Amino acid sequence: MKSKRYPEEFKREAVKQVTERGYSVSEVAQRLDTTTHSLYAWIKKFGEPQPQSSEDLDLVSENARLKSELRRITEERDILK
């Protein structure tokens, strides 16, 4: 059995489907006709690096909170228009 070779751009796009668009690893792997093992390896290689310190974690959570608040306020503004 010969394994398939995928270009780097293909791998990056597959990782984006999981990390940015929220699809499950198994769903993306099945749709792209690859293995979940390969996809996890690509996520490890091309995915965003995990924050190392607690200060970084605080910044990430603060960023998520602010984005959520901005989304809510934008919706309120659009409703009031």
Backbone torsions as a table, in degrees:
resi	resn	phi	psi	omega
1	MET	NA	122.3	-178.4
2	LYS	-93.7	131.4	179.9
3	SER	-81.4	150.2	-179.3
4	LYS	-82.5	149.8	174.4
5	ARG	-107.9	128.6	179.7
6	TYR	-113.2	140.7	177.1
7	PRO	-68.6	157.1	-177.3
8	GLU	-60.2	-39.0	-179.8
9	GLU	-62.5	-39.4	177.2
10	PHE	-61.0	-44.1	-179.8
11	LYS	-63.5	-44.3	179.8
12	ARG	-62.6	-40.7	179.0
13	GLU	-67.1	-37.2	177.2
14	ALA	-63.9	-41.5	178.6
15	VAL	-64.1	-39.9	178.9
16	LYS	-61.6	-36.0	179.2
17	GLN	-62.0	-33.6	-179.8
18	VAL	-83.1	-49.1	-171.9
19	THR	-79.3	-36.6	-175.0
20	GLU	-100.8	-36.2	-175.3
21	ARG	-96.2	-11.1	173.0
22	GLY	83.1	13.4	176.7
23	TYR	-73.8	153.7	178.3
24	SER	-76.3	154.7	-179.4
25	VAL	-61.2	-43.9	-178.3
26	SER	-65.0	-37.9	179.3
27	GLU	-65.0	-45.4	179.9
28	VAL	-66.1	-44.0	-179.5
29	ALA	-60.5	-42.7	180.0
30	GLN	-66.4	-44.1	-178.6
31	ARG	-64.1	-36.5	-177.6
32	LEU	-92.5	2.3	178.2
33	ASP	58.5	51.4	175.0
34	THR	-135.9	178.5	-179.0
35	THR	-94.2	155.3	176.4
36	THR	-65.4	-33.5	178.3
37	HIS	-59.6	-45.6	178.6
38	SER	-63.2	-42.9	-178.2
39	LEU	-65.0	-40.6	175.8
40	TYR	-62.2	-39.0	177.6
41	ALA	-64.6	-40.0	178.4
42	TRP	-66.0	-39.9	178.5
43	ILE	-62.0	-41.8	178.9
44	LYS	-64.3	-37.6	-177.4
45	LYS	-80.7	-44.4	-172.0
46	PHE	-106.5	-11.1	-178.9
47	GLY	-70.7	169.4	179.4
48	GLU	-67.2	137.1	178.0
49	PRO	-65.9	143.5	-179.8
50	GLN	-76.7	138.9	178.0
51	PRO	-60.5	143.5	-174.1
52	GLN	-96.9	-38.5	-174.7
53	SER	-104.6	165.4	178.7
54	SER	-67.4	-29.0	176.8
55	GLU	-64.1	-41.2	177.0
56	ASP	-63.6	-40.4	178.3
57	LEU	-63.3	-38.8	177.8
58	ASP	-62.9	-42.3	179.2
59	LEU	-65.0	-39.8	179.6
60	VAL	-65.6	-44.4	-179.9
61	SER	-67.7	-38.4	177.0
62	GLU	-63.8	-41.6	177.9
63	ASN	-61.4	-44.2	179.0
64	ALA	-63.8	-40.9	179.4
65	ARG	-63.3	-44.0	-179.5
66	LEU	-66.3	-38.5	177.3
67	LYS	-63.7	-41.3	178.6
68	SER	-63.5	-44.8	179.2
69	GLU	-63.8	-41.4	178.1
70	LEU	-61.9	-42.0	178.8
71	ARG	-61.8	-43.8	-179.5
72	ARG	-64.5	-46.1	-178.3
73	ILE	-66.7	-37.3	176.9
74	THR	-63.1	-41.6	177.4
75	GLU	-63.1	-43.0	178.6
76	GLU	-61.4	-43.4	179.1
77	ARG	-61.0	-44.0	-178.8
78	ASP	-65.0	-34.6	179.3
79	ILE	-68.9	-38.4	-177.5
80	LEU	-77.0	-12.6	179.3
81	LYS	-67.0	NA	NA
